[in-house]
Amino acid sequence: MNETLKVIDRRKSTRVYSAEPLTQAEKDAILQATLRAPTAGNMMLYSIIEIEDQELKERLAITCDNQPFIAKAPFVLLFVADYQRWYDYYLLCSVPERCEELGICPRDPQAGDLLLACCDTLIAAQTAVIAAESLGIGSCYIGDILENYETHRELLALPRYVLPITMLCFGHPAREKGAKTRTTRFDREFIVHKNCYRRLDEANLERMFSPLQEKLFASGQKRKEAENLGQHQYFRKFIADFSIEMNRSVKEMLKNWK
């Protein structure tokens, strides 16, 4: 296994950080690697907001589902899907006027443009994660930035065609007492398909999820109302308050985009 594959293999989410701050050189190295990420049409349909202000970190720790470690992270980057920059440039270049001269109906950014920008944004974020890991710096994704859109839009001065997609906390890992082992991934046979999608039948679904179910029951952490892993996951996450808020918030994002 080469060094790059070793970096990818050992990476896990880090939520407890040592007191050692990141150097400016380390921050610059992560950002420089991020800017080399693959991007659709070389458009770089994302922006990165470095969250330096401590009060802002503490506020985000609350609005992102009450996760105090966010406020303690030495380096926090918010990744936003960004079509505003190109749209503003189109206006600067008199695109609507030129379209009118040519008899072409101009258009605003639409759903497909948003999904493409989301792809660019997440590719950039994961590039930052791998770059940080190669430097011995841990990271943790904060998907909860998708919640409380109206608050985050105001807090971060996000214009219409800029949407928060993910946030990353970085820091040198601290030794955690009773630290969890890395999450077990599903076996390759269930995830990798050839030539077309293969919907799993009941037997394969049982095989896929049974190791996780056994682990859950052995840990004693199963929700009392759940009789199996599917019910546990449904009650714990799918209908949890944060999930309901996330979907409400994303609905508002899409409404504003349109």
C-alpha positions as CSV (number, residue, x, y, z in Angstrom):
1,M,0.0,0.0,0.0
2,N,1.5,3.4,-1.0
3,E,1.6,6.4,1.2
4,T,-1.5,8.1,-0.3
5,L,-3.6,4.9,0.3
6,K,-2.3,4.7,3.8
7,V,-3.5,8.3,4.5
8,I,-6.9,7.5,3.2
9,D,-7.1,4.2,5.1
10,R,-6.2,5.6,8.5
11,R,-8.5,8.7,8.3
12,K,-11.3,8.9,10.9
13,S,-13.4,11.8,12.3
14,T,-11.6,13.8,15.0
15,R,-13.7,15.7,17.5
16,V,-11.2,16.2,20.3
17,Y,-8.1,18.4,19.6
18,S,-4.9,19.0,21.3
19,A,-3.9,22.5,22.4
20,E,-1.4,22.7,19.6
21,P,-2.6,25.3,17.0
22,L,-2.2,24.8,13.3
23,T,0.6,26.9,11.9
24,Q,0.0,29.3,9.0
25,A,2.1,27.0,6.8
26,E,-0.2,24.0,7.6
27,K,-3.3,26.1,6.9
28,D,-1.9,27.3,3.6
29,A,-0.9,23.8,2.6
30,I,-4.5,22.5,3.2
31,L,-6.0,25.4,1.3
32,Q,-3.5,25.2,-1.6
33,A,-4.3,21.4,-2.0
34,T,-8.0,22.2,-1.8
35,L,-7.8,24.7,-4.7
36,R,-6.3,21.9,-6.8
37,A,-9.5,19.8,-6.4
38,P,-11.3,18.6,-9.6
39,T,-14.0,21.0,-10.7
40,A,-16.7,21.0,-13.4
41,G,-15.5,22.9,-16.4
42,N,-12.8,24.5,-14.3
43,M,-15.4,26.9,-13.0
44,M,-14.7,26.3,-9.2
45,L,-18.3,26.6,-8.2
46,Y,-17.6,26.9,-4.5
47,S,-16.1,29.3,-2.0
48,I,-14.5,28.7,1.3
49,I,-15.1,30.8,4.4
50,E,-12.5,30.5,7.2
51,I,-14.2,30.9,10.5
52,E,-11.7,32.7,12.7
53,D,-13.9,34.7,15.0
54,Q,-14.3,32.9,18.3
55,E,-17.8,34.3,19.0
56,L,-18.9,33.1,15.5
57,K,-17.5,29.6,16.2
58,E,-19.4,29.5,19.4
59,R,-22.6,30.6,17.6
60,L,-22.1,27.9,14.9
61,A,-21.5,25.3,17.6
62,I,-25.1,26.1,18.8
63,T,-26.8,26.5,15.4
64,C,-25.2,23.2,14.1
65,D,-27.1,21.0,16.5
66,N,-25.3,22.0,19.7
67,Q,-21.8,20.5,19.1
68,P,-19.4,22.3,21.5
69,F,-16.3,20.8,19.9
70,I,-16.9,23.1,16.9
71,A,-16.0,26.1,19.1
72,K,-12.8,24.4,20.2
73,A,-11.5,23.5,16.8
74,P,-8.3,25.4,15.9
75,F,-9.2,25.6,12.2
76,V,-12.8,25.8,10.8
77,L,-13.6,26.0,7.1
78,L,-17.2,26.4,5.7
79,F,-17.6,25.2,2.1
80,V,-20.4,26.9,0.2
81,A,-21.8,26.1,-3.3
82,D,-21.3,29.4,-5.1
83,Y,-22.9,30.4,-8.4
84,Q,-23.1,34.0,-7.3
85,R,-19.6,34.8,-8.5
86,W,-20.2,33.6,-12.1
87,Y,-23.7,35.1,-12.2
88,D,-22.3,38.5,-11.1
89,Y,-19.7,38.2,-13.8
90,Y,-22.3,37.4,-16.4
91,L,-24.1,40.6,-15.5
92,L,-20.8,42.5,-15.6
93,C,-20.2,41.2,-19.1
94,S,-23.6,42.4,-20.2
95,V,-24.8,38.9,-20.9
96,P,-28.6,39.7,-20.7
97,E,-28.2,42.6,-23.1
98,R,-26.2,40.5,-25.5
99,C,-28.8,37.7,-25.3
100,E,-31.5,40.2,-26.2
101,E,-29.5,41.3,-29.2
102,L,-29.2,37.7,-30.3
103,G,-32.8,36.7,-29.6
104,I,-31.7,34.3,-26.9
105,C,-33.8,34.0,-23.7
106,P,-31.4,34.5,-20.7
107,R,-31.8,32.3,-17.6
108,D,-30.9,32.4,-14.0
109,P,-29.1,29.5,-12.1
110,Q,-31.4,26.5,-11.8
111,A,-31.5,23.1,-10.0
112,G,-28.9,21.4,-12.2
113,D,-26.5,24.3,-11.7
114,L,-27.0,23.9,-7.9
115,L,-26.2,20.2,-8.0
116,L,-23.1,20.8,-10.1
117,A,-22.0,23.4,-7.6
118,C,-22.6,21.0,-4.7
119,C,-20.4,18.4,-6.4
120,D,-17.6,20.9,-6.8
121,T,-18.0,22.0,-3.2
122,L,-17.9,18.5,-1.7
123,I,-15.0,17.4,-3.9
124,A,-13.0,20.4,-2.6
125,A,-13.9,19.6,1.0
126,Q,-12.8,16.0,0.7
127,T,-9.5,17.2,-0.9
128,A,-9.0,19.4,2.2
129,V,-9.6,16.4,4.5
130,I,-7.0,14.2,2.7
131,A,-4.5,17.0,2.6
132,A,-4.9,17.6,6.3
133,E,-4.7,13.9,7.2
134,S,-1.4,13.7,5.3
135,L,-0.1,16.4,7.6
136,G,-1.2,14.5,10.7
137,I,-4.2,16.9,11.2
138,G,-7.6,15.4,12.0
139,S,-10.9,16.6,10.7
140,C,-14.6,16.2,11.2
141,Y,-17.4,17.0,8.8
142,I,-20.3,19.1,10.1
143,G,-23.4,18.3,7.9
144,D,-25.6,20.2,10.4
145,I,-24.6,23.4,8.6
146,L,-27.5,22.5,6.4
147,E,-29.8,23.4,9.3
148,N,-31.1,26.9,10.3
149,Y,-30.5,28.3,6.8
150,E,-32.1,31.7,7.6
151,T,-29.8,32.1,10.6
152,H,-26.7,31.1,8.7
153,R,-27.6,33.2,5.7
154,E,-27.7,36.3,7.9
155,L,-24.8,35.3,10.1
156,L,-22.4,34.7,7.1
157,A,-23.8,37.3,4.7
158,L,-24.7,34.7,2.1
159,P,-26.2,36.1,-1.1
160,R,-28.9,34.3,-3.1
161,Y,-26.8,31.9,-5.1
162,V,-24.5,30.9,-2.3
163,L,-25.6,28.0,-0.1
164,P,-23.8,26.3,2.9
165,I,-23.1,22.7,2.0
166,T,-20.6,21.4,4.6
167,M,-18.3,22.6,7.3
168,L,-15.0,21.1,8.4
169,C,-13.3,21.3,11.7
170,F,-9.5,20.6,11.8
171,G,-7.0,20.1,14.6
172,H,-4.2,18.0,15.8
173,P,-5.8,14.9,17.4
174,A,-5.8,14.6,21.2
175,R,-5.7,11.3,22.9
176,E,-9.3,10.5,23.8
177,K,-10.2,8.3,26.8
178,G,-12.3,5.5,25.5
179,A,-12.0,6.7,22.0
180,K,-14.3,4.9,19.5
181,T,-12.8,2.7,16.9
182,R,-13.4,3.7,13.2
183,T,-16.8,3.0,11.9
184,T,-17.1,-0.3,10.0
185,R,-17.9,0.2,6.3
186,F,-20.4,-1.9,4.4
187,D,-18.8,-4.7,2.3
188,R,-17.7,-3.8,-1.2
189,E,-20.1,-6.3,-2.7
190,F,-23.1,-4.3,-1.5
191,I,-21.8,-0.9,-2.6
192,V,-20.0,-1.4,-5.9
193,H,-22.2,-2.3,-8.9
194,K,-21.3,-3.1,-12.5
195,N,-23.0,-1.6,-15.5
196,C,-26.3,-1.0,-13.8
197,Y,-27.8,-0.6,-10.4
198,R,-28.5,-3.8,-8.5
199,R,-31.3,-3.4,-6.0
200,L,-30.7,-5.6,-3.0
201,D,-33.2,-8.4,-2.2
202,E,-34.2,-9.3,1.4
203,A,-31.5,-11.8,1.9
204,N,-28.7,-9.4,0.8
205,L,-30.2,-6.6,2.9
206,E,-30.1,-8.9,5.9
207,R,-26.5,-9.9,5.1
208,M,-25.4,-6.3,4.6
209,F,-26.9,-5.0,7.9
210,S,-26.5,-8.0,10.2
211,P,-23.0,-7.1,11.4
212,L,-24.1,-3.6,12.4
213,Q,-27.2,-5.0,14.1
214,E,-25.2,-7.5,16.1
215,K,-22.7,-4.7,17.1
216,L,-25.6,-2.4,18.1
217,F,-27.4,-5.1,20.2
218,A,-24.1,-6.1,21.9
219,S,-23.3,-2.5,22.8
220,G,-26.6,-2.0,24.7
221,Q,-27.1,1.3,22.9
222,K,-30.2,0.3,21.0
223,R,-33.2,2.6,21.4
224,K,-35.8,1.0,23.6
225,E,-38.6,1.4,21.0
226,A,-36.6,-0.3,18.3
227,E,-36.8,-4.0,17.6
228,N,-34.0,-4.1,15.0
229,L,-31.3,-1.9,13.4
230,G,-33.6,-0.4,10.8
231,Q,-36.1,0.8,13.4
232,H,-33.2,2.1,15.6
233,Q,-31.7,4.2,12.7
234,Y,-35.1,5.5,11.7
235,F,-36.1,6.7,15.2
236,R,-32.5,7.9,16.0
237,K,-31.8,9.9,12.8
238,F,-34.5,9.8,10.1
239,I,-37.2,11.4,12.2
240,A,-35.0,13.1,14.7
241,D,-35.5,16.8,15.3
242,F,-32.2,17.7,13.5
243,S,-33.3,15.8,10.4
244,I,-36.7,17.5,10.3
245,E,-35.0,20.8,10.7
246,M,-32.4,20.0,8.0
247,N,-35.2,19.2,5.5
248,R,-37.1,22.3,6.3
249,S,-34.0,24.4,6.0
250,V,-32.9,22.9,2.7
251,K,-36.5,23.5,1.3
252,E,-36.0,27.1,2.2
253,M,-32.6,27.2,0.5
254,L,-34.1,25.8,-2.7
255,K,-37.0,28.2,-2.6
256,N,-34.6,31.1,-2.3
257,W,-32.4,29.8,-5.1
258,K,-35.3,29.6,-7.4
